[in-house]
Amino acid sequence: MTEFRLNDTIVFLKQNEEPLLGSISFKKPASPHSIITIKGIGKTVHVPLNQIKLALFKLSSQVWGMIWKNKMYFELDKSEFNYLNETTSKIASHELKTNSIPLERR
């Protein structure tokens, strides 16, 4: 098992209205009950993956990623990218930094 980390993420949990800002990490391969560590400023939270309503992160300067319903998705559409960039900048009070992660092909 290897650890997977995404920095500068916005995480919406099922039990919280306010999003958490910070990094998330988990062991690969992940299942709905895998424990996810969310590290924010002055706060660390451990929750099962199935408690994440939505997690948003910037994969590159042109690709957004999200975790939704226990799966990872990637958004390549230019108009959606701009919308996500504007919306997350308002939530996080800054433009999210990119994560360079290797993608596995299936």
N, C-alpha and C positions, 0 to 999 in steps of 0.2 A: 504494500500500500504506500502510495506517495501522497504528500500533502499538496493541495491545490490552493492557491491564494489569489484573490482579486482585491486590489487596492482601490481606494477612492470610489466606494459604492454607496448607493442609497438603498436601504433595505426597509421594506414595509412588512411588519409582522402581523399575523392574523389577530393577535390580542392587543396591539397598539394602534392608535390613530396616527401618532407622530412617527415619521420615519427615523431610522437610525443611520448615521453617517459614519463611514469608516471602512475598514477592510474586513473581508470574510475569508475564512479558510475552512477546509474540510479534507478528509482523507478520500482518495479515489480508490476504487469506484464508490460512488455514493448511492445510497438508497433513500427512500422517503423518511426513514428513521435515523439516518446518519446525523451525527451531531455537528452543527455548524457553529463556528466561533465567530462572533462579530465583535471587532475591537474598534471602539470609538474613542473620542477624547474623554479620558477619565472613566470609561465604562467598558466592561467586557461582558458579553452576553453569550450563553451557550443554549442553542435551541435545536430541535430536530428540523431537518430540511422541510418537512411537511408543514411547519409553522410559518414558513416564509410565504407571504402573499405575493410579493414581487420584489425582485432585486434588480437594480439597473446599474450598468457599468459601461464605460467606454473601452472597447476592445482595441481600436486604433483611431486614427484621425478621421476615418470614414466609416467605421462600423460600430454599432451599439450592440451590446449583449444584454440579455435579461434572463433571470431565473424565474419561471412561472410554472405552477403546477408540477413542481419537482423536476423540471426539465430546463435545459439551457437552450436559448434561442438567440439568433443573430439577425440584426436588421441592417440591410444594405441600401434600402431605398433612400435617395437623397432628401426628398421632402420630409420623410419621417425622421431622418437623422437630424435635420435642422430643428424640427419640432421638439424632439427629445433633448437636444442640446440646450434650447431656450428654457424648456420646462425644468430640467434638472439643475440648470444654473440658478434658477429662482429658488428652488428647494434647498440646494446646498450652499447658496451664496457665493459660488465660484463655478467655473467650468471644470467638469471632472477631468482628471488626468487619464491618459490611456494606460491600458494594461497590455503588455506583450506576452501572450500565452500561446504555447504551441497547440494547434488544433489537431485532433485525431480524426482520421478519415475512417468511415465505416463502410 
